[in-house]
Amino acid sequence: MIPKIKRKIGEILIEDGLLSKAHLEEALAYQKEKGGLIGRILIEKKFVDEEHLIGALGKQFKIPYLPLKNYAINPDMASMLNADFCHENMVVAFDCDAKKVYVAVADPLGDAVVEKIRTLTGRIPQVFLSRISEILNAIYFIYHEAP
């Protein structure tokens, strides 16, 4: 489902002039010592911002970035997936048609999650990358604010 990674996220950020080699080495040393996802470490250390990381992940995995804040979320999506599943997997279904369900994910490596969405909805997931904050806002809207 998700294409094989050919270039590492750090390499892409350096090539795009968004990250220095020294900062990448520091983040990798931190990751080796404490664990965690390199993207989150880069953001926590303020070496890159979330917008640039999402753009680089989009390039890495060939998944388009969708700023959910600019999209009219379909409130009927509450019936497609339950709120707990969305929170646990940092994913939200924001629209659908007869054959596809359009989902925003924070983690492009979630093949199992995408397959679970296919099973739960009976539709083909069309995957987009979005910021965690935007996914959480969409989940709140769909499950707590929408009529």
MOVEN-V935694 format. One record per backbone hydrogen bond with DSSP energy under -1.0 kcal/mol. CO is the residue of the C=O (numbers start at 1). NH is the residue of the N-H. E is the energy in kcal/mol with one decimal. If there is no record, write none. Layout:
co:nh:e
CO:NH:E
CO:NH:E
//
This chain:
co:nh:e
8:12:-1.9
9:13:-2.4
10:14:-2.3
11:15:-2.7
12:16:-2.1
13:18:-2.9
14:17:-1.7
20:24:-2.1
21:25:-2.6
22:26:-2.2
23:27:-2.5
24:28:-2.7
25:29:-2.2
26:30:-2.1
27:31:-2.5
28:32:-2.4
29:33:-1.9
30:34:-3.2
31:35:-2.3
37:41:-2.1
38:42:-2.6
39:43:-1.9
40:44:-3.0
41:45:-2.4
42:47:-2.7
42:48:-1.2
43:46:-1.6
49:53:-2.2
50:54:-2.7
51:55:-2.0
52:56:-2.2
53:57:-2.8
54:58:-2.4
55:59:-1.7
56:60:-2.7
57:61:-2.8
58:62:-1.2
58:63:-1.1
64:129:-2.8
66:68:-1.3
67:70:-2.4
68:71:-2.0
74:77:-1.8
75:78:-1.1
76:79:-1.4
77:80:-1.7
77:81:-1.2
82:86:-1.9
83:87:-2.7
84:88:-2.8
85:89:-1.8
86:91:-1.7
90:106:-1.5
92:104:-2.7
94:74:-2.3
95:102:-2.9
99:124:-2.8
100:97:-2.7
101:126:-2.9
102:94:-2.5
102:95:-1.1
103:128:-2.1
104:92:-2.0
105:130:-2.1
107:110:-1.4
109:111:-2.0
110:114:-2.3
111:115:-2.3
112:116:-2.1
113:117:-2.4
114:118:-2.0
115:119:-2.2
116:120:-3.0
117:121:-2.4
118:122:-2.1
124:101:-2.0
126:103:-2.4
128:105:-2.7
129:66:-3.1
131:135:-2.2
132:136:-2.8
133:137:-2.0
134:138:-2.3
135:139:-2.6
136:140:-2.5
137:141:-2.5
138:142:-2.9
139:143:-2.6
140:144:-2.1
140:145:-1.1
141:145:-1.1
141:146:-3.1
//
